[in-house]
Every structure is written in structure tokens, then in C-alpha cells.
């Protein structure tokens, strides 16, 4: 029996997972992320957490195949972080430094990319080799799996699909500074915005008029109750996202598209709005795709980090 | 010294190349493509051509590392053709059949994808690991290279970027049956169409009014002479293509974009129109990309086929 360690480093907390080499999660635990002083404590804190856990489980470091780390920012193939603002890190040779400090081979990747890898390994898309994962949360994260491996790109910004341009003439900037990114219309905040805009267009009665501040959840709850205005909002959301996914499919020809993040909690109803524009606009040879809801929730990252270590070790 | 063979199978002719294992082209030659009877003669004709060439050069088959074949249609990772209408082939286990017939290990891929691999190996993008190639001809072909390897996708339709959806409300169908594909605006025929549409908008004087039937070449020739209407056509072309390339860059984060095909003969002037909309719309972490003109012309395919054999053997 050999072991893998997956570490999902977030801006607030660090999720850690100890796995067997065939991907069974033995235990998981969290530690806080100390971002002060340019995040200088982050790796030492993780090293300590690993040492304690291995001691507790009576596992020697020689039995650990490797450790994968997911971080919020672009990370290249060599595990070098380009920048991770939420951790206080600038350019940082993560894999090298972590390997030295942990005494275990270490590998790094972007957090959205490892989440995709986790879902493709042990989650919704287990058994699929070519996977697009899109995480609809406050923003939109993405990860592309090609032949079972993360598509990292030249600077670790592969799968940044939240910033695909989908609307001309947008007057409000996206968080990234551009105008008209898919994140502005299909994230949780984007859907809420589409709803507010729709409500202002006329006086049509809607359940959405009776909630304080409309959220994406309100929209899908209202859709489930047959609210026509909410259905229109769902159609606009689906049109943006379905077309963007169709374009991604022309580029990478996936066999599965996984939708995760808070918005995906609405359930299969989101596919009612995404699939039709997808199928209408995608190239015929790329049309045959399974749409799946993410399964691993917040554990996708640690699973993907473990798989990263397994692949790279 | 070992050898590689690259075979670019087109609907009219088959281009063959004999290479050293480090990618030096020793000789190239063509044979006609006999598509009758569901293309049953194509592989036997190639087998004969290979045997004759190896005999002429005094090369034993044991000295040949492998043979790559590029075909016009989707080909999966295992070298199985899904369909190649121009060759008369339906579903066809190309790599397996070719290997048996040639007595040499054989591998198959899509022709646009091997052209991208050729340019990334020995052409414009030599030294770049993550490359997007777009071929602007009668239609638009594409190929994506990730970490030096073809992005094949689940059914061999990776890199079909000519059919990305870029315009809503299109009333004329694309060759693929969809409406609003980038091929309808940025291919040679697409540029000619944009020119015709522009000329009909008003009576502005233009050199383009004095050619019989406007071609993409006419447009770029007129641009070089300062023709304002042609410049507007160039801007519209660049806006479509630049935005599509920006979206591709968000997905695959390339370090180089290579533009080839007949339209690229216009030269660097095309970048004047493509780069600005690209840079304006691309995600900042994916912005740093070198734009390059294809170098290998019609030989890109045989180079890429040879590299395919080198990688897979």
C-alpha cells in the first residue's frame, strides 16, 4: 500500500486529504491559511500538518508517492506559481519549495484545474478521458482534462473559460478588467444580474419581485415553480453558457462536460437551459457530450491534487 | 540513422515525405488519390509507393521508426477514422490497417492537426510547446498543440475551430449546417463575402469595385494601397478572428498562434487587424502570445505526420 496527499490551498483555509494510491480517501482535515508576510507560513504550516498526520497514521514518508498542491492562481507545468494574490504569493517555485520542505515529492497546479482532475478521476466524470469542468460560483472557474491530464497551457492559465468573451457592447467591466466575459452572465452573480435586468424591462408579475435581493438560487427556485420571468432569465443564462460550451467543445472535443459550483446545486434543471443552445451551435463532430453535475463538492480539489501527484510522480 | 515517413492523404493527391529521425526531409513525392470503390486502393497505393522509395534509397523497413498518416476527417487517438468523405472512407481503423499493409508501425491523425504539429516541430512555431494553428483557406482548419502533442479530443475533432459560433442572427448556413461559424467570416470565402456586403452598404469609392469578383487577396491588396473600404473589411475580419482566437487562448493558453492557408499569403498585414481585438478581449494571463505566419506551406502535413510517428512509436 502506498499513499498520496492532496492539498487544496484556499485563501481562508487549506484542505488536506490523505489517500491510498488507488484513490480512496483515508482522512481529510483543514488548517487555516496564514497569508500574512507574503504567505511565508503557508508551506511550513502544511509541512507540519503532514508530519503530524503521517505520525498519527504510522506512515513513513517513503510510503508516500507524492503530494499535489492546488492554488488559486496560474501554475505552470513545472509547478511554478505565476501569482496567487489571495495567498500573498508572487512568482514562486511552489513544487520545488514544497518538495524540499515536506521531504516528499511535490507538484503544483491551479485549483480549478485540479478540481476538474478530481471530478474526472473519482467524481462525476470518472471513466471519461476528455472533460471540461465549469464551476459556477461567485465567478466562473474552469478546468480542461485532455487524455486524463490537466491542460495547463504555457503559463498555467489553461481552462480560464470564465473570461471567454461572449457579449459585445457590455458597459460594465468584469472583475478581470475586460468587458463581456461569460462570468458576467453565467456565474451566480451574473445570473442575479440577468434577473435584475429582466425585472426592470417591464412590470410582468414574478416571484422574483418578492424576494429582497434576487440570487441565482431564487431564479432556479422560481423556475421550478413555473415562474415565466424566471424561465426567461434561465434561457438567457443558458444561451450564454451553452454557446460558450459549444465553442469550447469545438476546441477540445470533450466526452463530458461537468458543471459544479453553487449554481449547480439547482440540479439537472440547469441542463434544460444549457443543452439546447449547446447542441444548436456546436460542430456536429463535437456534439456527442454527456452533461454531468459535479459530485465531489469541496473535495474535488484534494482528489485532483492526489491524482496530480500520482500522474507526475 | 533511423527514418520517419509522413503521408498527407488529400482528396486529390497523396503527399509523401521521407525524413530522418531528427526531422530532416530527405525527399518528398506525390501520388494520386484513387477514391473509387470507397477508397479501397488508397492504402495499397501508399504501401507500394513506400516500398519503391525505400528500395530506391536502400533503406530496410527495420530502419523506419514509423509512418504517420494525416487524413481529412476526424481520427481518434487510436488512429481510427470516424469518417473521411473526401476519401470515400466511413469508420475505418486506419492505423491498424496501414500498419499491417505497410509492414511499418503506422499512426493516424486529422490533417489540420498534423499540419499544426508540423509547424510546431519544424515550422513557424518550432520551439513553442503550446500552439494554436489556424488555416485560413476556402474554409478554416485548426489544430491545437498542447505540450508538444496534438489535442485530439475524444473523437478526433479537437481543434475544429472553424466552427466556433461567433455571430448570432446569421441567416445563411455554414457548410457544416450551423449558422454563424467563424469560417463564414474569416476564411478566404468569408472575407470575400464581408467585402461584398460592405460594398453594398453604400456607394463609397473603392478599388474593390473595379475587380470582377472580389477575393480575399483583392481585399488585402487594396488594404496595402490604402483603400479605406478594404481597411474596414479587414477590421471586420480581424474583429471576428481576433475575438475567436482570444476565446481559444482562454481555453488552451498557447504561447504561439500560427496563421496559415491562402489568406496568410497576404503577410503580416493580417496581424494588424487580428491582434488588437485579440488583446482587447483575451484574459490577461493568456495575453502574452506570439503571432506567427506559417512557414511550411503544403509540407506542414508531411512534417507533422513524421512527428506523429516519432512521438507515438
Interface residues (C-beta under 8 A of the other chain):
Chain A: X74 X77 X82 X128 X129 X130 X144 X146 X147 X151 X152 X153 X154 X155 X156 X157 X158 X159 X160 X161 X163 X164 X165 X176 X177 X178 X180 X181 X243 X244 X246 X247 X248 X250 X251 X252 X253 X254 X255 X280 X281 X282 X283 X284 X285 X286 X288
Chain B: X74 X77 X82 X128 X129 X130 X144 X146 X147 X151 X152 X153 X154 X155 X156 X157 X158 X159 X160 X161 X163 X164 X165 X176 X177 X178 X180 X181 X243 X244 X246 X247 X248 X250 X251 X252 X253 X254 X255 X280 X281 X282 X283 X284 X285 X286 X288
